[in-house]
Amino acid sequence: MPASVKKRFLVSLVSNALRAGMSFFTGLIIARGLSPAGYGELSFLLGSFVALRSLLDLGTSNAFYTFIAQEKRPLRYYSWYGLWLAFQFLFTLCAVAFFLPADLRDRLWLGHDRSAILLAFSASFLQQQIWLTVTQIGEAARKTVQVQSLNIALAALYLSSAILLYKYGGISVRSVLALLVLLYLAMSFAGLRVLAPFARQGGGAGEEISPREMFGKYRAYCAPLAMLSAAGFVYDFSDKWLLQHFGGASQQGFYQVAFQFATISVLATTSILNIFWKETAEAVRLNDSERVRSIFRRVSRGLYMFGAVLSGFLIPWSGQVIGALLGRPYSQAGPVLGLMLLYPLHQSLGQVAGTVFLASEKTKQYMAVSLAGMFLSLPISYLLQAPAQGHLIPGLGLGAMGMAVKMVGLNILSVNILLWFIARNHKWKFDYLYQIAGLGIMLTAGWAVKLAAAAVFPGMDSFDRLHLIAPFLISGCLYLVLAGCAIWSLPWLIGMDREEIRRYAGRLGEIIGNRL
């Protein structure tokens, strides 16, 4: 790996960790400042436009990044794409503000007034489209350090602003949306000023491209993604709408808080995914099936067990953790969090499996399984969310818990279908035992240390943070010892043998020793 790539990976890993940590604490502050209902309203408004983004974008953001990464492009190239972004923004703004009938608007956004909807759209568009474009321009110019510095600065500003709003009692749905608009607008201008000179250096063959050629290339790239984009919109929007409509804002808030906690462990996956993609693609090109199998086995099992170790400890503590950090109003989200902590395990496997399909150019299989999962999601969400009475088709009325059941259950099913296709494509044996054994062992260890702590420390149901620190930390240390013993006894859970574990432990010790 060239030194520059090593540096970019290290910078990306460290900055992702910092940014994820700051974003997590920002979310906690905002959730604590708002009621569960208020946090649910905020999540629904922003989430509805995140879903709409996939429909408006139609894969053009992926095409833009691919094409500017291939070669240097002139300023006019960026200007044409900027016009496309402006069209998306103005089209949606005018449609919501002037052309969408009031009754349809009320049905889609469940009674929110037009000004709040437009404010949420502006915040979401700046965050999901404009800021994404800014970072893509920087990454295409290999200015990862500058991009990640901007990301960290943005996260730090958001965190400090949220603290000030919380301290002075100014947190509301509208104030948070307005803050997002101001921060992302200011940072987008700053980012373009910093990164534009790097993007315009050179020019290459891109100087000669005409608008017609550019449109043709984008159409060819995006046409296969159109159906997936439309299905993604239905999938994302229907989930949030059904939960908001049947469960209400509080249930939306409980689910979104649980989801935010649960996705922390996916950080390891996002940091390693591009490297895994490159190594897999190269091995596939060389027809080295054994290397593909070895890389896939280690990465998939290692990431799964990383999530299992975290979740196995946190699930028994889910009620206390969420109550201590967010207060008693969110205590009802404890069981939802306990179930959602299973989600990142197969989410990591799904991202790894998807990368194998893309690196192996098996996009049709990947799209078919993804579309099937998305279309299956809608009726399942309805049945889990709809009340038992008052509708033609009765449901279970499970609220946030129903959404968690659907997310975890469908994720496990669809990911294992992907894994089965990968095994069949490469003529491997379909192996799923590590999923059951790894999670089962970690959950058993987690509950064992929690029960042991409850026997020593009375009053474990308290939401007092100071009261929980000692049992939580002592249990955590004991749990890590048990987890380490389990992995040493069954190294196949992480796709290694004991000799490999010794070797990696020795390298890690050398690195730590050199740093000290």
Secondary structure as UniProt FT lines:
FT   HELIX           3..33
FT   HELIX           36..57
FT   TURN            58..59
FT   HELIX           60..70
FT   HELIX           75..94
FT   HELIX           95..99
FT   HELIX           102..109
FT   TURN            110..111
FT   HELIX           114..125
FT   HELIX           126..130
FT   HELIX           131..140
FT   TURN            141..142
FT   HELIX           144..167
FT   TURN            168..169
FT   HELIX           173..200
FT   HELIX           204..208
FT   HELIX           211..222
FT   HELIX           223..225
FT   HELIX           226..242
FT   HELIX           243..247
FT   HELIX           249..262
FT   HELIX           263..266
FT   HELIX           267..285
FT   TURN            286..287
FT   HELIX           289..314
FT   HELIX           315..317
FT   HELIX           318..326
FT   HELIX           328..333
FT   HELIX           334..340
FT   TURN            341..342
FT   HELIX           343..359
FT   TURN            360..361
FT   HELIX           363..385
FT   HELIX           399..425
FT   TURN            426..427
FT   HELIX           433..456
FT   TURN            460..461
FT   HELIX           465..489
FT   HELIX           491..494
FT   HELIX           498..515
//
